[in-house]
């Protein structure tokens, strides 16, 4: 089977959509399928930092990537949008590949490119709904202070009418999103639950590998030498609730001077937050973007994963941390709730197999972090629990499920166009 994936976000842009496209495309190649990724072109300046060189690029090189000339967005310097006038060129290049399935991960120009091709050549169209726009759009209010309050609801209506309606099958990564599409948005198309898979092998490292990495990392950031790393990984932006961690960091470090906070990532507010911590450089470190292999090694070299975000759809970085055996302390937000496991019977309501899921309360968060730093038995229990529970998101079975969805989309499309029985 040949799959053409259309997406605005792809490397070097780092976000959940990029990870989903990258992980599924590699897994599909391993299953014997061919993949072409049609994505926006990004400046080389956006390349993430690399502190290791072990990654095997054979799977990457087996995936065809078509980069479409793009322009930046005034409200987000990280993001790009393809130039619409390249439509005919895109259609010609995709037609050379001759895909069996069109899989779209975008609501913007790339959706138009992919849906137009699907209509012209009668190809099945699978659309993945990644972003809860009604929650996400307000996070840009600090960049666009006059953002109309009705804009999220307008975005929903546009997506429902012009995007959902063109898909043969829609996939969504969480059960709550599937429920939302059916009950609130009244979507009539078939909606399939398909969590974003994670390549668990990427997060398996020997002690020797981790020790070598830690030596290199310590040389680059001397403040972390001989310290326990409390790690945040993700987009450095207001919606990730970074201020929450910056507020509690001094108290935790005062009680546990062996701990340091490392923020791995970049984003629209990177320099803003960095400037706020100029007097905390001894225990707060900013790494900028890191490539996939490097961040996997940093997980393995860290002690606890901290995640205060209130706007998560999937919580992918939390899963990655868990796959590295990191206990997690997080705030109980949508995506994070889904990945940390159910409450443990007979225990406090915020205790999970993989760590602690607390209310948006600084004292509760600090308490749980300190417990993990102080109690070796508890730490070991949560580390083992995180590693075990994270296997629910291993990419291999989820990629096979995606192939089944493609096959179902082919039958659905044939039924519509050719009046065949499904």
Secondary structure by P-SEA (a helix, b strand, c coil): cbbbbbbccccccccaaaaaaaaaaaaaaaabbbbbbbbbbbccccccccccccccccccccbbbbbccccccccccccccccccaaaaaaaaaaaacccbbbbccccaaaaaaaaaaaaaccbbbbbbccccccccccccccccccccaaaaaaaaaaaccccccccbbbbccaaaaaaaccccccccbbbbbccccccccccccaaaaaaaaaaaaaaccccccccccccccccccccaaaaaaaaaaaaaaacccbbbbbcccccaaaaaaaaaccccccccccccccaaaaaaaaaaccbbbbbccccccaaaaaaaaaabbbbbbcccaaaaaccccccccccccccccbbbbcccaaaaaaaaaaaaccaaaaaaaaaaaaaaaccccaaaaaaaaaaaaaaaaaaaaaaaccccc
